[in-house]
Amino acid sequence: MLWLVNHALMVFWFVTKLSEAVIVIILLFVPLEIFLLVFLSDIFFRTILPKG
């Protein structure tokens, strides 16, 4: 019984750490993705639609 509780706690801890890591990765990647989108769209609009 104790082993089962211990195992459940380990799984719970692992899932919590994993979800925290996922949240951190998402938070780190969102600004990078926004920056890349802005950068690429800027290049796209400059090359495809040159301003008069």
N, C-alpha and C positions, 0 to 999 in steps of 0.2 A: 504493500500500500504506500509506504514511504517513497519507494522508488518511483511509483506512478506520479505522486505529487511533485517529486523532484523533477521528473521528466517534463511534466506539464509546466512547471515554473521555468525550466530551461527553454522550452518551446516558446512560451509567452515572452521571455526576455529577448530571445532571438528575433521574434516577430516585431517587438517594440523597437529594438535597435535597427532592424531592417527598415521599418517604416520611417524612423527618424532619418536614416541615411537617405532614403528616397526623397523625403521632404527637403533635406539639405541640398541634394543634387538638383532637384527641381528649382529651388530658390536660386541656386548658383547659375543654372542654365537659362532661366527666363531672361535676365538682363542681357546675356550673351546672344540669345536668339533675337531679341528685340534689336540689339545693336547690329547684328548681321543683316536682319531684314531691312533696317533703315539704310545701312551701308549699300546693300545690293540694289535696293530700289532706287537709291540716289544714282548709282552707276548706271542702272538700267534706263532711268529717265534722261540722264545726260547723254547716253550714247544713242538711244532710240529716238528721243525727242529733243534734239538740240535746241536750246533756247535762242530765239531770234537775235 
